[in-house]
Amino acid sequence: MMGARHGQDNAGDRVSAGTTTGPDGGAEASPRPEGSGPLLLVFAHPDDESFGCAGVMAAARERALAVTLISATRGEAGKTGVPELDTPEILGAVREQELRAAAAAVGAVDVRFLDYRDSGMAGTPENDDPRAFWKATEGDVVDRLVVHLRAVRPETVLTFGPEGIYGHPDHLMAHRTAVAAVHAAAAPTFLPAVGAPWRTRALYFTAVPRERFLAMLDRPDGPLQDLDPAQRAKVGTPAAEITTVVDISAYVEAKTRAIAAHRTQVGEGGPLAGMPPEQRELTLSREQFVRAPLPWDDPASPATDLVAALAAATPLTPA
């Protein structure tokens, strides 16, 4: 681990959101108007992005905004039921191509990997692999992410929330390190050699209403049948805690193509399998988030980032 403590916000390190620093260390205004900056997504595996954020990604590209997708792993630990694919080396290569195809379906071509190994679910043999993402040193992951944050200089970052949707160890690791990196990237004393500080204007956690998630798990052919009662109690986000709902009905076709691109993950027992048509339509036509507060937020200023603007255009309640 290099540099200062993650997330430090000393008075001498402060710059405004969406700004960088000049040669003298003072703040320089970003040349971009609000709502027009890049979108950066940080997730753990191929397909994490498509179910929760593909509509927002498509909306960003429609507005000619740059979209960068970072996946910590290549999803090597999954199973397909096809023996010739079910080795980490082969499946990782297949799922990398699936992720690139899914991103292309919504117009995004900047796909990056942190090159960690899929950890699998807690209690599986893959969880004990020393190369597993969840076993990585968090400081090392943060360092890597800060390099990307300062290169991309995003207005908005999307990642997992603290529950990791359903508690997957890699989802939780992605949440912790992405949040820490957003804070660390803003500090001039943190890794100064990798670029000028950058303060992301908005940080959002993708969310699935807990009530809907539990109904999905209760389907006979629903996913995640092995979750125990304690794990089930923590899945998703209570609807009352969801701050932002985006109507993506204009992008359902693109989102559906993105999901379908993950061919090894959307078959029998997948998240959409057996879902009643009305519930499927709801799932595909809205994306839901929790906006995370940042130390440099200005409470007196309304949110004007892409996700906030999309949500304001068609107000919806969590469902």
C-alpha positions, -999 to +999 in steps of 0.1 A: +000+000+000+013+034-010+003+070-002-018+084+026-047+069+044-077+060+022-104+085+023-084+111+042-099+146+038-075+170+055-082+206+050-052+211+029-064+183+005-098+197-003-110+205-038-145+210-050-165+181-065-159+177-102-126+197-100-089+190-102-060+210-088-037+234-105+001+235-104+000+254-071-023+229-055-053+252-057-087+242-072-093+246-109-128+245-122-137+215-143-142+225-180-173+202-181-207+215-172-226+194-146-244+164-160-220+159-189-191+140-174-181+104-178-198+074-160-176+049-143-189+015-130-170-007-106-183-043-102-170-077-093-180-100-121-193-101-157-231-096-156-231-075-124-235-044-145-262-055-169-290-063-144-285-032-123-271-005-146-274-013-183-302+012-188-283+040-173-252+030-193-273+031-225-287+065-215-252+079-209-241+067-244-272+082-260-260+115-245-225+109-259-211+105-224-181+083-219-188+050-201-160+030-184-168-004-169-143-020-145-147-057-135-125-070-107-127-106-120-137-126-151-162-147-133-140-178-134-157-196-105-191-200-120-207-231-135-224-235-169-234-271-170-212-275-201-182-296-190-158-282-216-164-247-204-163-253-166-127-247-160-115-213-146-092-206-175-118-213-202-148-199-184-129-167-175-120-161-212-156-168-223-171-145-197-147-117-206-160-118-242-196-120-229-189-089-208-175-070-238-205-080-259-229-069-232-212-035-229-213-031-266-250-038-266-255-005-247-228+014-267-199+011-242-165-001-254-142+009-225-141-024-205-113-029-180-103-057-156-084-056-123-073-092-130-083-107-097-098-142-095-135-149-089-139-159-052-171-179-056-197-179-028-187-182+008-179-217+018-169-229-017-134-241-025-128-211-047-132-189-017-100-203-003-079-196-034-052-171-024-058-153-057-095-147-049-106-111-051-120-111-016-086-121-002-068-093-019-052-065+002-078-038+001-052-011-001-038-026-032-072-027-048-078+009-039-045+019-054-055+003-087-089+020-087-074+054-080-053+051-111-085+046-131-105+073-113-078+099-120-075+088-156-112+087-164-122+116-141-159+105-138-187+127-128-206+097-115-195+063-101-218+033-097-210+003-076-225-022-051-240-011-018-228-024+016-251-055+013-235-065-020-271-073-033-269-108-017-237-108+003-213-123-023-178-118-009-166-102-041-195-078-042-187-067-006-151-062-016-160-042-046-182-019-025-155-013+002-127-006-022-147+015-047-159+038-019-125+041-004-110+048-039-135+076-046-124+093-014-087+086-019-086+099-054-096+133-041-066+137-018-035+154-034-012+136-009-025+102-020-004+086-048+005+120-064+025+103-091-006+087-107-024+119-116-040+150-102-067+146-075-102+142-087-135+145-068-163+125-082-195+145-081-219+116-074-216+081-060-245+056-063-250+021-050-271-002-073-301-015-053-328-042-056-358-037-032-355-064-005-392-071-008-389-079-046-357-099-041-373-121-015-402-128-038-377-138-065-359-162-041-392-178-032-399-189-068-393-227-072-369-221-100-354-189-086-317-182-081-296-185-050-315-215-036-286-223-012-289-191+009-296-198+045-322-178+065-296-154+079-283-146+044-318-142+031-326-116+058-299-094+044-305-095+006-313-064-013-321-029+001-353-020+020-374+000-004-376+028+022-338+033+019-337+036-019-332+072-029-333+072-067-354+053-092-347+057-130-372+049-156-353+031-183-383+019-204-367+036-234-337+013-231-353-020-223-344-035-257-307-025-252-307-038-216-323-071-227-296-075-253-269-068-227-283-094-203-287-120-231-250-115-240-241-132-207-250-165-223-234-187-196-253-170-168-289-164-179-301-199-185-322-222-163-323-209-127-311-174-137-326-142-122-352-138-149-361-175-152-398-182-144-405-146-135-441-135-141-444-112-172-455-082-151-426-086-127-401-091-155-413-059-172-409-040-139-374-055-134-363-045-169-379-010-170-365+006-139-331+008-122-328+017-085-300+032-065-290+046-032-271+079-035-241+078-011-232+111+006-197+124+000-178+148+022-177+175-005-214+174-012-231+208-011-265+204+006-277+237-008-272+226-044-296+201-061-281+170-076-275+175-113-255+143-123-268+119-149-285+095-126-303+123-107-313+140-140-328+107-154-347+101-121-361+136-121-374+133-156-399+106-147-404+104-109-410+068-097-412+051-063-391+020-054-407-013-065 
